[in-house]
Amino acid sequence: MNLKALRNDRGWSQEQLSQMSGLSVRTIQRIEQGSKPGMESLKSLAAVFEVDIKTLQQETPMTNVETVTNEGINTEEVQVTRKVKRLKKFYSSLLSYVVTVGFLFIVNLVTSPEYMWAWWVAFGWGIGIVSQGVRAFELLNFFGDDWEKREIEKRMKK
């Protein structure tokens, strides 16, 4: 359903449509952005636009095609943004690791050079850094974005 086009044809704002239909402005915004309206929302909108509910429901598939296309673009942007954030987090963690472990080795050498306890910290924290690096650079990616896409497509076909 192209609610925005119907609303604009009549020269109504979202607030005006909200008052006439009894729906919240946020609900109208969600429907205009492609969310599927509930039956009660459809009834209210059909009454306001003086059309049959079936008319509003029949227009939905065309909008869904556009929404899927736009969501595909947004999904790709979200995935790239997620990858960049993982890399940023990895590099900041690596920097913290190098500075902190370096400082701890200096403290260890000054206070008790006979027992190198700083190795335990370096080893434990290092495992976490390696794990984070593997995820950030997608070296072992069993359940990555491709897997998610395949699972979504598989479940959508059922």
FIKOL-926043 format. One line per 4 residues: for each residue x, z, y of N, C-alpha, C. Coordinates in pm, 1 decimal, m for minus. Last residue first. Layout:
% residues N
X/Z/Y/X/Z/Y/X/Z/Y; ... $
% end
This chain:
% residues 158
1016.9/289.5/m2178.1/928.8/353.7/m2277.1/788.7/369.0/m2224.0; 1160.4/202.3/m1963.2/1103.1/100.5/m2051.0/1004.5/159.6/m2150.0; 1262.4/432.7/m1854.3/1159.6/361.4/m1778.0/1090.4/256.8/m1864.2; 1460.7/502.6/m2034.0/1340.9/586.0/m2027.8/1228.4/519.6/m1948.2 $
1649.8/301.9/m1984.2/1597.2/320.9/m2119.0/1465.4/398.4/m2114.3; 1706.4/344.0/m1713.0/1645.0/218.1/m1755.2/1581.4/232.3/m1893.4; 1824.1/599.7/m1734.6/1703.9/580.2/m1652.5/1631.6/453.9/m1695.0; 2044.8/541.5/m1897.1/1942.8/636.1/m1942.3/1813.0/619.9/m1864.0 $
2187.3/362.7/m1732.9/2139.6/320.9/m1865.7/2027.5/412.1/m1914.6; 2241.6/529.6/m1510.3/2161.9/407.3/m1494.7/2104.3/361.9/m1628.3; 2404.7/726.9/m1631.2/2278.0/764.0/m1568.6/2186.6/642.3/m1556.1; 2624.4/569.1/m1707.3/2544.7/634.9/m1810.6/2407.4/672.8/m1755.5 $
2717.4/500.3/m1452.7/2671.6/395.8/m1545.5/2583.5/454.9/m1654.9; 2790.6/751.8/m1348.7/2682.2/676.3/m1287.2/2628.1/567.9/m1379.2; 2883.6/944.9/m1643.0/2893.3/901.3/m1504.7/2771.8/824.0/m1457.9; 2964.5/1090.7/m1877.4/2828.7/1097.2/m1824.2/2828.9/1060.6/m1676.1 $
3236.1/1035.0/m1922.9/3138.6/1016.2/m2029.7/2995.8/1009.0/m1976.0; 3501.1/959.3/m1793.8/3369.1/965.4/m1733.2/3261.5/937.4/m1837.3; 3804.5/1020.7/m1719.7/3721.7/1041.7/m1838.8/3579.9/1063.3/m1788.3; 3861.2/936.9/m1456.5/3948.0/897.8/m1566.9/3877.0/912.3/m1700.8 $
3758.4/962.2/m1191.1/3677.7/909.5/m1301.0/3762.9/857.4/m1416.7; 3875.1/1097.9/m991.3/3924.9/961.8/m1014.4/3856.2/893.8/m1132.6; 3730.1/1338.0/m1009.9/3735.6/1265.7/m882.8/3778.6/1120.6/m902.4; 3773.2/1424.0/m1275.8/3638.1/1390.3/m1229.7/3641.6/1304.8/m1104.0 $
4049.1/1462.8/m1266.8/3992.9/1372.4/m1368.2/3852.4/1329.7/m1327.0; 4064.0/1657.0/m1065.0/4122.1/1524.3/m1044.4/4068.0/1421.7/m1142.1; 3947.5/1875.4/m1193.4/3883.0/1819.9/m1074.2/3935.7/1679.7/m1044.5; 4139.7/1916.6/m1393.0/4000.6/1886.6/m1427.9/3926.8/1822.2/m1310.9 $
4359.7/1981.4/m1233.4/4364.1/1862.3/m1319.6/4222.6/1820.0/m1357.7; 4262.8/2219.5/m1119.9/4296.2/2105.1/m1033.6/4299.9/1976.5/m1114.9; 4236.3/2383.7/m1347.6/4119.6/2350.6/m1265.7/4143.6/2229.2/m1177.7; 4503.5/2398.4/m1423.5/4404.5/2341.6/m1516.3/4279.5/2299.5/m1439.3 $
4610.5/2531.9/m1200.8/4647.7/2392.4/m1227.5/4551.7/2324.0/m1323.4; 4525.7/2788.9/m1231.2/4467.6/2711.1/m1122.7/4495.4/2562.6/m1143.6; 4690.3/2851.8/m1456.7/4543.9/2866.0/m1457.9/4475.8/2780.5/m1353.0; 4955.9/2793.7/m1361.9/4900.7/2731.3/m1482.3/4747.2/2735.5/m1482.4 $
4983.2/2953.9/m1134.8/5001.6/2809.2/m1124.0/4939.0/2737.3/m1243.2; 4946.4/3206.3/m1248.8/4853.4/3158.3/m1145.8/4860.9/3006.3/m1136.8; 5167.9/3209.8/m1418.2/5032.9/3226.8/m1472.6/4927.1/3175.5/m1375.2; 5385.0/3187.8/m1245.7/5356.2/3077.1/m1338.0/5215.1/3086.9/m1394.3 $
5406.1/3428.0/m1120.8/5341.4/3320.3/m1044.4/5310.9/3199.4/m1133.1; 5562.3/3599.8/m1268.1/5417.4/3604.4/m1289.0/5344.8/3490.8/m1217.8; 5852.6/3619.1/m1376.7/5787.3/3514.7/m1296.4/5637.3/3509.3/m1328.5; 6059.0/3887.2/m1349.0/5940.1/3839.9/m1421.1/5863.7/3742.8/m1331.4 $
6275.6/3915.4/m1175.3/6301.7/3924.8/m1319.0/6182.0/3879.4/m1403.0; 6196.9/3915.0/m910.9/6250.0/3790.0/m965.7/6275.4/3795.1/m1116.7; 5979.8/4052.0/m736.2/6021.7/4080.2/m874.1/6072.9/3952.2/m939.7; 5981.4/3980.8/m453.5/5942.1/4113.7/m502.4/5992.2/4145.0/m643.2 $
6081.9/3718.5/m419.4/6126.4/3826.6/m331.3/6098.1/3963.7/m393.5; 5952.1/3566.9/m613.6/6098.8/3570.2/m611.5/6151.9/3685.3/m526.5; 5684.4/3611.4/m537.4/5731.8/3651.8/m669.7/5884.4/3663.5/m671.3; 5675.4/3490.2/m286.5/5649.1/3634.1/m297.6/5703.2/3687.0/m429.9 $
5724.9/3226.2/m373.5/5817.3/3291.0/m279.6/5800.9/3443.0/m287.0; 5502.1/3186.3/m533.5/5635.8/3180.9/m593.9/5739.1/3246.4/m502.5; 5299.3/3202.9/m340.1/5306.6/3304.1/m445.6/5442.4/3303.3/m515.7; 5352.2/2971.4/m188.8/5364.0/3103.0/m126.4/5378.4/3212.7/m231.8 $
5290.2/2780.5/m387.4/5423.8/2786.0/m326.9/5450.1/2921.2/m262.8; 5021.9/2837.9/m422.8/5114.3/2861.4/m534.3/5258.3/2865.3/m483.1; 4925.5/2763.9/m163.7/4909.0/2899.6/m216.4/5007.7/2929.7/m328.5; 5000.6/2489.5/m138.4/5039.6/2589.1/m38.1/5034.6/2730.3/m97.5 $
4885.6/2372.8/m370.2/5029.4/2360.1/m342.1/5075.2/2468.8/m245.2; 4610.7/2443.9/m340.9/4688.0/2481.5/m458.8/4837.8/2481.3/m427.7; 4538.3/2317.7/m103.4/4529.6/2464.1/m113.7/4614.6/2515.1/m229.3; 4575.6/2051.7/m189.1/4655.3/2104.9/m78.6/4654.8/2258.2/m82.2 $
4379.4/2040.2/m387.9/4519.9/2018.5/m422.5/4611.5/2074.5/m314.0; 4148.7/2073.0/m234.4/4183.5/2173.3/m336.0/4330.2/2162.1/m375.6; 4159.5/1839.0/m84.4/4167.7/1967.5/m14.4/4202.2/2080.1/m112.4; 4139.5/1649.5/m292.6/4259.8/1653.9/m209.6/4271.3/1786.0/m132.8 $
3880.8/1714.7/m395.9/4000.3/1722.3/m479.7/4126.1/1735.6/m394.3; 3715.8/1665.6/m176.6/3723.0/1800.8/m231.5/3848.0/1817.9/m317.4; 3757.7/1390.0/m152.3/3791.9/1479.4/m41.8/3808.5/1622.7/m92.2; 3653.6/1301.8/m398.3/3794.7/1280.3/m365.6/3840.0/1375.2/m255.2 $
3385.8/1379.9/m366.3/3464.6/1435.3/m476.8/3613.9/1420.3/m448.8; 3316.7/1221.0/m147.3/3315.7/1366.7/m132.0/3395.1/1434.4/m243.1; 3334.7/969.4/m266.7/3425.2/1002.3/m156.4/3430.7/1153.6/m135.6; 3125.5/990.7/m453.5/3263.5/970.5/m499.6/3363.1/1009.8/m391.3 $
2904.1/1018.3/m283.0/2935.5/1124.9/m378.2/3080.3/1113.3/m425.5; 2910.7/770.3/m155.6/2929.9/892.4/m77.2/2968.5/1008.8/m167.0; 2851.2/608.8/m373.1/2980.6/594.1/m306.1/3011.0/719.4/m224.8; 2590.5/701.8/m429.6/2695.9/711.5/m530.6/2834.1/701.4/m467.1 $
2457.2/637.5/m192.8/2465.4/777.4/m234.8/2577.9/795.4/m335.7; 2473.7/360.4/m198.0/2537.3/434.6/m89.4/2556.1/580.9/m128.2; 2317.1/313.0/m425.7/2458.0/273.2/m424.5/2533.3/348.4/m315.6; 2073.5/408.3/m334.4/2135.9/470.6/m450.1/2284.2/437.3/m454.4 $
2017.4/228.9/m128.9/2041.3/369.0/m96.8/2109.5/441.7/m211.4; 1979.3/m1.2/m283.9/2083.9/2.2/m182.1/2118.2/146.8/m149.7; 1765.2/85.0/m438.8/1887.4/37.9/m502.6/2004.1/41.4/m406.3; 1571.2/134.5/m248.4/1628.4/248.5/m318.3/1756.5/209.6/m389.4 $
1510.3/m127.8/m176.1/1572.5/m39.8/m78.5/1635.9/81.0/m145.2; 1398.5/m211.5/m422.0/1512.9/m282.0/m364.9/1585.3/m192.7/m265.6; 1187.9/m31.2/m445.4/1292.1/m32.9/m547.8/1416.5/m101.3/m493.6; 1037.5/m105.8/m220.2/1095.2/27.2/m228.3/1207.9/31.7/m329.7 $
950.0/m361.1/m288.0/1037.4/m342.7/m173.0/1108.5/m208.2/m180.4; 794.0/m290.5/m507.3/904.8/m384.1/m525.8/1002.9/m369.8/m410.8; 602.8/m125.3/m387.5/697.7/m67.3/m481.3/815.4/m159.2/m506.4; 451.2/m305.0/m242.3/536.3/m211.9/m170.5/641.3/m152.8/m263.1 $
317.4/m428.1/m454.9/402.4/m507.4/m366.3/499.4/m417.5/m291.6; 169.0/m215.3/m576.5/280.1/m278.4/m645.6/371.9/m360.6/m555.6; m31.9/m138.6/m370.7/82.3/m54.1/m403.7/195.4/m128.3/m474.4; m259.6/m283.2/m342.8/m148.1/m319.5/m256.4/m21.4/m244.5/m292.5 $
m435.7/m157.9/m510.4/m387.5/m290.8/m547.5/m268.2/m332.1/m463.5; m503.8/77.7/m376.8/m422.8/86.6/m498.2/m365.5/m48.5/m537.1; m663.2/m19.5/m170.5/m537.9/49.1/m137.8/m446.4/56.7/m259.2; m870.1/m121.9/m325.4/m795.6/m210.6/m235.8/m661.2/m148.1/m200.1 $
m971.9/104.1/m447.0/m905.2/3.5/m530.3/m823.7/m93.1/m445.8; m1101.7/227.3/m237.3/m978.5/287.9/m289.5/m900.3/186.5/m372.2; m1215.8/3.4/18.8/m1231.6/62.7/m113.0/m1097.7/120.7/m158.7; m1215.0/92.8/368.3/m1188.1/1.5/257.2/m1209.8/77.5/127.1 $
m1195.7/232.9/612.8/m1320.5/169.9/570.4/m1296.6/59.6/467.8; m991.2/389.7/688.3/m972.1/245.6/707.7/m1095.1/164.0/666.1; m1103.0/638.6/617.0/m1063.0/612.9/755.0/m1051.4/463.2/782.0; m1145.8/608.2/340.9/m1258.4/637.8/429.7/m1224.7/604.2/574.6 $
m885.0/567.5/252.5/m984.9/462.2/231.7/m1104.5/484.0/323.5; m770.6/815.1/315.1/m724.8/694.4/383.9/m825.7/581.0/370.2; m911.8/982.0/137.5/m915.4/1005.8/281.7/m876.8/880.6/359.1; m841.6/869.1/m111.1/m982.0/877.0/m69.6/m993.4/894.0/81.3 $
m563.0/907.1/m109.9/m618.5/771.4/m111.7/m763.7/770.7/m65.7; m556.1/1185.5/m121.2/m500.7/1116.6/m4.2/m555.6/975.1/4.7; m667.1/1220.7/m374.7/m736.1/1275.7/m257.2/m686.2/1209.8/m129.3; m471.5/1095.9/m536.9/m607.6/1041.5/m531.1/m682.3/1091.8/m408.2 $
m151.6/1069.1/m365.6/m244.1/1125.0/m462.9/m383.9/1067.9/m442.4; 80.7/796.8/m311.4/m16.4/896.6/m265.0/m103.1/947.1/m379.5; 420.8/758.9/m366.2/288.6/729.2/m421.2/190.1/836.9/m376.4; 633.5/668.7/m94.5/589.2/765.2/m195.0/448.0/731.0/m240.5 $
701.8/493.8/112.3/697.3/443.2/m24.0/657.6/542.2/m131.2; 681.7/565.0/371.2/817.2/542.1/321.7/819.6/503.8/174.9; 413.8/616.4/398.6/468.0/497.8/465.9/608.3/464.6/416.8; 403.4/858.2/261.1/334.3/741.9/205.0/388.5/614.1/267.4 $
550.5/1018.5/439.8/596.7/998.4/301.4/533.0/874.9/239.4; 386.7/1009.8/668.2/524.0/957.8/672.7/575.4/929.2/532.5; 160.1/1139.8/568.3/149.8/999.8/611.6/288.3/936.9/617.2; 269.8/1392.1/528.3/215.8/1316.9/414.4/206.2/1169.0/448.7 $
331.0/1461.7/793.2/439.2/1447.4/694.8/392.6/1368.1/572.7; 82.7/1490.0/904.7/167.7/1380.9/952.9/278.6/1355.3/851.9; m169.0/1560.4/656.9/m63.5/1600.8/749.1/17.5/1478.6/791.0; m509.7/1441.4/668.2/m379.6/1454.8/601.9/m276.8/1500.7/703.6 $
m737.8/1381.5/797.8/m725.1/1518.3/749.1/m596.1/1541.7/672.0; m781.9/1139.5/918.4/m787.0/1145.8/771.9/m784.4/1287.9/717.2; m763.7/1185.9/1192.6/m882.7/1119.4/1139.2/m896.4/1137.9/988.2; m512.8/1309.8/1219.1/m634.4/1378.9/1263.3/m759.2/1317.9/1200.8 $
m345.7/1106.6/1117.1/m347.0/1239.4/1056.8/m475.3/1314.0/1092.7; m384.7/903.2/1296.7/m428.0/883.4/1158.6/m437.4/1017.5/1086.3; m263.6/1029.1/1518.2/m405.4/993.5/1522.1/m460.3/974.4/1380.5; 0.6/1054.5/1426.3/m76.1/1173.8/1460.7/m226.0/1145.0/1461.7 $
78.4/790.9/1400.5/70.8/873.8/1279.4/m11.9/999.5/1305.2; m141.0/590.5/1606.9/m15.1/660.0/1579.9/m31.7/738.7/1449.9; m302.8/272.5/1587.5/m305.1/417.0/1573.8/m163.5/471.3/1555.6; m369.6/3.2/1591.3/m307.5/63.3/1709.0/m306.9/215.1/1706.3 $
m451.9/m130.4/1374.3/m557.1/m63.2/1450.8/m501.3/6.1/1575.2; m212.1/m219.3/1278.8/m316.4/m318.1/1309.5/m426.1/m256.8/1395.8; m83.2/21.5/1217.5/m42.6/m52.9/1337.2/m144.9/m158.7/1377.0; m215.1/86.3/976.8/m221.6/176.4/1092.4/m188.8/102.9/1221.3 $
m142.3/m126.6/813.1/m284.1/m97.9/838.7/m300.7/m12.2/964.1; 137.5/m92.3/819.2/77.4/m215.3/872.2/m70.5/m193.6/903.3; 160.3/158.8/696.2/208.4/140.9/833.0/146.7/16.7/896.6; 66.9/114.3/439.9/m8.5/200.9/529.7/32.7/179.0/674.4 $
59.8/m85.8/215.6/136.7/m90.9/338.6/58.7/m16.4/445.8; 85.0/0.0/m116.0/0.0/0.0/0.0/89.9/0.0/122.5 $
% end
